[in-house]
Amino acid sequence: MNLFKAIGLKLISALLFAAMSALVRQLGDVAPVGQMVFFRSAFAILPVVVIYALRGELMTAVRTNRPLGQLGRGSLSVAGMFTNFSALTRLPLADATAISFASPLITVALAALILKEKIRVYRWTAVLVGFAGVVVMLIPHLDVTHYAAIGAATATVGAGLALISAFCNAGTVIQTRRLTQSETTSSIVFYFSLICAIAGAATLPFAWHTPTAPELAKLIMLGLLGGLAHIFLTESYRHASASLIAPFDYSSMLWALLLGWWLFGELPAPLVYVGATIVAGAGLYVIYRERQLGLQRPREAEGPPQAG
């Protein structure tokens, strides 16, 4: 285990994802969402293929024993990406990022309902507190005066889409847990990008914007940043357990604040800060409990000490 390397890779991944979201925010005024989904997914395949080819793992990325499972996960990812990109075109960058923090809490609830995981009262309490934080974050988006510049209706729709995206991403995590029992990480990443690219391509005949040279470069960067972010994310989990590095997901809020202020002059409403803090605190507690239970399970599996 190399904790410092894992944390470094995780932080780079969070920065790349935040930069990708900023590009979506920039392109949202001109490019249809489906077109952005296509470029983000199609060009993400390139770095994935190159990296796995250099490792000699390309065949493991293409091979799958559960095509229907990959399709199910890919469909959830498609819904999550479309709603996330749609939210980013309607909301300030930091606001959309903050609402996405609800995803780990939703994952806990879905794990209990779908995977039948035993969730104790402490984690259920954290989930309920976290959802209260989400409600606090949503309040400003119903305020006509605060979001008069972008339209209250637009902000409300954007907040709803961001919340739907969080549910879709939680569902993706649940399906990923199922797939990892038989599928390689490389195949999951590859088919995620492929299915999303196909879904984005299907929208092109109905909504296409002919990009200028700078816009085309940004569209291509969407995919390259997304693909590299996924690679760095995957690599981070090679060097440390998920429970140790998952808290650094919340660094994406810092990047979103900085990029939103620098590129768009956006600062969230005070209630968004309050709600994001509540949700992040609840999420961190869930991660802490997951780690404690993860350490406890091997001890339980060993059974009581035996007399020599």
C-alpha positions, 0 to 999 in steps of 0.5 A: 500500500502506498497511501501518499501516491493513492491520495495524489492520484485521487486528487488529480482525478478530482481536479480533472473531473472538475475541469471537465465539468467546467468545460461542460458549463462553458459549452452548454450555451452552444453545444447540445447535451447529447453532442457533449455526451458523445465527445466526452465518451468517444474521446475518453476511449482513446486514453483508456485503450492506449493505457491498457494496450501499453500494459498488455491488458487490452483484451481484458478490457474488451472481454466480458462475461456479463454483457447484459450487466454491462449494458445495465450499468451503461444505461444508468451511466447514460442517464447520469451523464445526460442529467449531470451535463444538463444540470451543469448548463443550468446551475453554477459549477459549485452548486451542481457539484455540491448536490452530487455529494448526495450520491454516496448517501443514496448508495447506502440506502440502495445497498440496503434495498437492493443488495440487502446489506445490513445497515445499522442505525448510525449509518441510517442516521447519517443518511437522513442528516445528509438528505437534510443537507441536500434540502438546505442546498436546494432552498436557494434554487427555489428563490426567484430573487437569488437566481433572477439572472439565470431564471428561477425556473432554470435553476429549479430544473437544474437542481432537480436534474442534479439530484436525479444524476446523483440517484443514477450515479448511486445506482451505477455504484450498486451495479458496479459492485455486482459486476466486479464479482466477475468483470475486470475494472478495465472492461467496466471502464471500457464498456461505460465509455462505449455505451455512453458514446453510442447513446450520445451518437444517437442524438446527433441527427436531431441536435448538432452544433457545428463547432468552431475550432476552439469549441471542437478542441474543448469538446475533444478535451471533454473526453480526454479529461474524462478518460484520464480522470477515470484512469487516475481514479482507478489507479488510486484504488490500486495503492490504497483501500477505497475507505482510506481515499474516498474522503478526498472525493470532497476535494472536488468541491474546492476545485469547483469553487475555484474554477466557478469563481475564476471562469464564470465569476460564480459564488454559491449562496450561503445556504449551499455552503451550509448544506454542502458541509452537512452532506460532506460531514454525513458522507465522511461519517458513512465512509468512517463506518464503512472502514470500521466495519471493514476492519471488523469483518475479518476479525469476525470471520476468524472466530474466537481465539482457540486454545493452543 
